[in-house]
Amino acid sequence: MSKELFRHACSELDHSFTFASCNKHAWLCFQTAFQNSAKIYGPLFLITGILTRKIFSPKYVVTHFVPSVCRSSAMIAIIGSLWIRVACLLNTANGAHFRYHYWLNTLVGATLGILAEKKERHAELAVYVTQNAVDNVYRMLANRNILPHIEHGLTLMYACAMGILYAFQKYDRKLLGSSEGAFVNTVVGIEDQPDAMERFLAQQLRMIKSVFRLAVAPSSDLPVGTPKEHVSSPLLSPKFAAHVNLTRLCCHKSTCVDFGLLGYVKGFLIGYSFKSLTTLIPALVKPSKFTTAAGRSKIITKCFGHPAVRLGLFLSLMSGGTRSIQCLLRQIRGKEDPVNNFVAAFIGGLSFHLSGSLDFSAYVFSKAADTFYKFSKAKGYVTPLPHGKVITFVLSTMVIFYNLYWEPHNVRPSYFGYMNSVTDGIWAQMIKSSHEMRCQELSGPNLANYLQWYQNSMKKYLRPFASLYPK
């Protein structure tokens, strides 16, 4: 490493754009990160309070809501500000910028930051940063040609994760956390406990069939285990229904074909409605987006066009495909066990190719890994490590922040954008001011990937905050 290039004061390299001393720059990072994090955590905890109906209690607001928002925001602010300040101290002490400085500063910041957060959130935060760190490590190795780039890797990762979660829904639902359990139950459903939406759809389908004089007696009141030859279908004639229900292992109260078709319809409606509403509501909050014809066309396309249809088809195939294959496996194998659930959800999860969201795939996979860890711990296969959540969080954060500064091309675009927005563009400005140092330090395909990322992405991250920092 050429030390001559790196013998700069911190104010000349890492934060030259603020014209501030190290202490003032660290304090600026703390203020900015705290304010922007509060804007993110506030609505999240508010939604949780509304769903649980606790937010309407003044005591809950004072003792839980406000402290939770402040502590979570302080955690982010502490990590960011100490990352800056400790790096400045190390660079000044050694008279040069070394890579290990950007591991040690994260070690200090992440340790003190996680201790500022409530213990109840340590596990959730550890799972979140771990899946980001694993993704960073894989990209680091792939960009150095040590590991291959796996084609359709996101789809396979999501399919495996859904297989694990759906298998544990059959094996032991208590092992599923609240978020992953709610996701699996909403998208795929609980076979013997149809939700309100599914019951409504089944009723509508029976009404449609009655119009064409093909209706048979409804079966929603029949007990579980009734022979399938005697179970009626809102979609099929009794003669044909008898040929598509050859197994009595299913617990749903309609025919297997109906059970699958309801999943297809339900999944599409959930996906299409979710994409449309999440695009339309923010647009309504900012009416300025409707002032131009191009803005209106863009919003309409996102709400009701290709993106909404793709998400609808993904969840439709995920739900209906999983149900249909599960019933088919029961017929082929002649028994019911978690293997059927895993294979069915894995095949249904291949529809993720229609969505392709890296963050969502990694999030679901992290939840599946956490569920598998709970299972292993319950069986005694693994021994919990003392302070394991804190250690996992700190080590994972060290990997993430190293990549955020030295190899930002290994970081997911959404996560880099999050860090940049939380710091009001400070992070992108640091990358820009230390660009030459990075070009000298990186090499080979890793350098080529960084230069390509810098050329394609930096303008996007710098533009929203251009007015805050003079050139």
HUDA-V56124 format. One record per residue. N is the residue number from 0. RES is the residue in one letter. NEAR is the number of other C-alpha atoms within 12 Angstrom. Layout:
N|RES|NEAR ; N|RES|NEAR
This chain:
0|M|17 ; 1|S|16 ; 2|K|17 ; 3|E|13 ; 4|L|22 ; 5|F|28 ; 6|R|23 ; 7|H|25 ; 8|A|26 ; 9|C|36 ; 10|S|29 ; 11|E|24 ; 12|L|33 ; 13|D|41 ; 14|H|35 ; 15|S|25 ; 16|F|28 ; 17|T|29 ; 18|F|19 ; 19|A|21 ; 20|S|23 ; 21|C|31 ; 22|N|24 ; 23|K|19 ; 24|H|32 ; 25|A|34 ; 26|W|25 ; 27|L|29 ; 28|C|38 ; 29|F|33 ; 30|Q|24 ; 31|T|30 ; 32|A|37 ; 33|F|32 ; 34|Q|26 ; 35|N|29 ; 36|S|34 ; 37|A|29 ; 38|K|20 ; 39|I|22 ; 40|Y|28 ; 41|G|27 ; 42|P|19 ; 43|L|18 ; 44|F|29 ; 45|L|25 ; 46|I|17 ; 47|T|21 ; 48|G|22 ; 49|I|17 ; 50|L|12 ; 51|T|13 ; 52|R|15 ; 53|K|20 ; 54|I|23 ; 55|F|17 ; 56|S|15 ; 57|P|14 ; 58|K|13 ; 59|Y|21 ; 60|V|22 ; 61|V|16 ; 62|T|15 ; 63|H|23 ; 64|F|29 ; 65|V|23 ; 66|P|22 ; 67|S|31 ; 68|V|32 ; 69|C|30 ; 70|R|28 ; 71|S|38 ; 72|S|34 ; 73|A|35 ; 74|M|34 ; 75|I|42 ; 76|A|37 ; 77|I|39 ; 78|I|41 ; 79|G|43 ; 80|S|37 ; 81|L|36 ; 82|W|42 ; 83|I|42 ; 84|R|35 ; 85|V|31 ; 86|A|43 ; 87|C|35 ; 88|L|26 ; 89|L|26 ; 90|N|31 ; 91|T|23 ; 92|A|17 ; 93|N|20 ; 94|G|20 ; 95|A|26 ; 96|H|33 ; 97|F|30 ; 98|R|28 ; 99|Y|22 ; 100|H|30 ; 101|Y|34 ; 102|W|30 ; 103|L|30 ; 104|N|37 ; 105|T|39 ; 106|L|34 ; 107|V|28 ; 108|G|36 ; 109|A|40 ; 110|T|32 ; 111|L|26 ; 112|G|34 ; 113|I|39 ; 114|L|28 ; 115|A|27 ; 116|E|31 ; 117|K|23 ; 118|K|19 ; 119|E|16 ; 120|R|21 ; 121|H|28 ; 122|A|28 ; 123|E|26 ; 124|L|34 ; 125|A|32 ; 126|V|34 ; 127|Y|33 ; 128|V|35 ; 129|T|34 ; 130|Q|38 ; 131|N|40 ; 132|A|33 ; 133|V|30 ; 134|D|33 ; 135|N|33 ; 136|V|29 ; 137|Y|26 ; 138|R|31 ; 139|M|33 ; 140|L|19 ; 141|A|20 ; 142|N|27 ; 143|R|23 ; 144|N|16 ; 145|I|14 ; 146|L|13 ; 147|P|14 ; 148|H|16 ; 149|I|14 ; 150|E|10 ; 151|H|20 ; 152|G|23 ; 153|L|30 ; 154|T|32 ; 155|L|28 ; 156|M|37 ; 157|Y|38 ; 158|A|36 ; 159|C|33 ; 160|A|39 ; 161|M|48 ; 162|G|39 ; 163|I|42 ; 164|L|46 ; 165|Y|51 ; 166|A|35 ; 167|F|36 ; 168|Q|36 ; 169|K|29 ; 170|Y|22 ; 171|D|21 ; 172|R|24 ; 173|K|18 ; 174|L|30 ; 175|L|32 ; 176|G|29 ; 177|S|17 ; 178|S|20 ; 179|E|31 ; 180|G|30 ; 181|A|20 ; 182|F|28 ; 183|V|37 ; 184|N|30 ; 185|T|30 ; 186|V|41 ; 187|V|49 ; 188|G|36 ; 189|I|30 ; 190|E|35 ; 191|D|23 ; 192|Q|18 ; 193|P|26 ; 194|D|21 ; 195|A|14 ; 196|M|21 ; 197|E|37 ; 198|R|28 ; 199|F|17 ; 200|L|26 ; 201|A|33 ; 202|Q|25 ; 203|Q|20 ; 204|L|27 ; 205|R|30 ; 206|M|21 ; 207|I|18 ; 208|K|21 ; 209|S|20 ; 210|V|14 ; 211|F|15 ; 212|R|15 ; 213|L|22 ; 214|A|23 ; 215|V|27 ; 216|A|24 ; 217|P|28 ; 218|S|27 ; 219|S|27 ; 220|D|15 ; 221|L|19 ; 222|P|16 ; 223|V|21 ; 224|G|20 ; 225|T|23 ; 226|P|24 ; 227|K|32 ; 228|E|25 ; 229|H|27 ; 230|V|40 ; 231|S|37 ; 232|S|41 ; 233|P|38 ; 234|L|37 ; 235|L|33 ; 236|S|27 ; 237|P|24 ; 238|K|18 ; 239|F|20 ; 240|A|25 ; 241|A|23 ; 242|H|18 ; 243|V|28 ; 244|N|34 ; 245|L|26 ; 246|T|28 ; 247|R|28 ; 248|L|30 ; 249|C|36 ; 250|C|29 ; 251|H|39 ; 252|K|37 ; 253|S|48 ; 254|T|44 ; 255|C|44 ; 256|V|36 ; 257|D|36 ; 258|F|44 ; 259|G|38 ; 260|L|33 ; 261|L|43 ; 262|G|43 ; 263|Y|33 ; 264|V|33 ; 265|K|39 ; 266|G|41 ; 267|F|30 ; 268|L|31 ; 269|I|33 ; 270|G|33 ; 271|Y|29 ; 272|S|27 ; 273|F|24 ; 274|K|32 ; 275|S|28 ; 276|L|21 ; 277|T|21 ; 278|T|26 ; 279|L|25 ; 280|I|18 ; 281|P|17 ; 282|A|22 ; 283|L|16 ; 284|V|12 ; 285|K|14 ; 286|P|15 ; 287|S|15 ; 288|K|21 ; 289|F|19 ; 290|T|15 ; 291|T|12 ; 292|A|12 ; 293|A|13 ; 294|G|17 ; 295|R|20 ; 296|S|16 ; 297|K|21 ; 298|I|32 ; 299|I|23 ; 300|T|19 ; 301|K|27 ; 302|C|29 ; 303|F|25 ; 304|G|20 ; 305|H|20 ; 306|P|28 ; 307|A|31 ; 308|V|27 ; 309|R|32 ; 310|L|33 ; 311|G|36 ; 312|L|35 ; 313|F|38 ; 314|L|42 ; 315|S|38 ; 316|L|41 ; 317|M|48 ; 318|S|48 ; 319|G|37 ; 320|G|40 ; 321|T|46 ; 322|R|45 ; 323|S|37 ; 324|I|33 ; 325|Q|45 ; 326|C|39 ; 327|L|30 ; 328|L|29 ; 329|R|28 ; 330|Q|21 ; 331|I|15 ; 332|R|17 ; 333|G|17 ; 334|K|19 ; 335|E|24 ; 336|D|24 ; 337|P|24 ; 338|V|25 ; 339|N|35 ; 340|N|41 ; 341|F|32 ; 342|V|32 ; 343|A|38 ; 344|A|45 ; 345|F|34 ; 346|I|34 ; 347|G|42 ; 348|G|46 ; 349|L|35 ; 350|S|36 ; 351|F|38 ; 352|H|28 ; 353|L|26 ; 354|S|31 ; 355|G|25 ; 356|S|26 ; 357|L|27 ; 358|D|25 ; 359|F|26 ; 360|S|32 ; 361|A|34 ; 362|Y|31 ; 363|V|39 ; 364|F|36 ; 365|S|37 ; 366|K|42 ; 367|A|39 ; 368|A|33 ; 369|D|32 ; 370|T|36 ; 371|F|29 ; 372|Y|25 ; 373|K|25 ; 374|F|26 ; 375|S|16 ; 376|K|16 ; 377|A|16 ; 378|K|13 ; 379|G|11 ; 380|Y|12 ; 381|V|13 ; 382|T|14 ; 383|P|17 ; 384|L|11 ; 385|P|9 ; 386|H|17 ; 387|G|17 ; 388|K|28 ; 389|V|33 ; 390|I|27 ; 391|T|32 ; 392|F|37 ; 393|V|36 ; 394|L|32 ; 395|S|33 ; 396|T|42 ; 397|M|37 ; 398|V|38 ; 399|I|40 ; 400|F|41 ; 401|Y|32 ; 402|N|35 ; 403|L|37 ; 404|Y|40 ; 405|W|39 ; 406|E|41 ; 407|P|42 ; 408|H|39 ; 409|N|37 ; 410|V|36 ; 411|R|31 ; 412|P|24 ; 413|S|21 ; 414|Y|29 ; 415|F|34 ; 416|G|25 ; 417|Y|24 ; 418|M|34 ; 419|N|34 ; 420|S|30 ; 421|V|32 ; 422|T|37 ; 423|D|32 ; 424|G|35 ; 425|I|41 ; 426|W|39 ; 427|A|38 ; 428|Q|35 ; 429|M|36 ; 430|I|37 ; 431|K|31 ; 432|S|27 ; 433|S|32 ; 434|H|29 ; 435|E|22 ; 436|M|31 ; 437|R|34 ; 438|C|27 ; 439|Q|22 ; 440|E|23 ; 441|L|26 ; 442|S|18 ; 443|G|15 ; 444|P|19 ; 445|N|29 ; 446|L|27 ; 447|A|20 ; 448|N|27 ; 449|Y|36 ; 450|L|26 ; 451|Q|18 ; 452|W|25 ; 453|Y|27 ; 454|Q|17 ; 455|N|15 ; 456|S|24 ; 457|M|31 ; 458|K|18 ; 459|K|21 ; 460|Y|32 ; 461|L|32 ; 462|R|19 ; 463|P|19 ; 464|F|23 ; 465|A|19 ; 466|S|12 ; 467|L|16 ; 468|Y|21 ; 469|P|12 ; 470|K|14
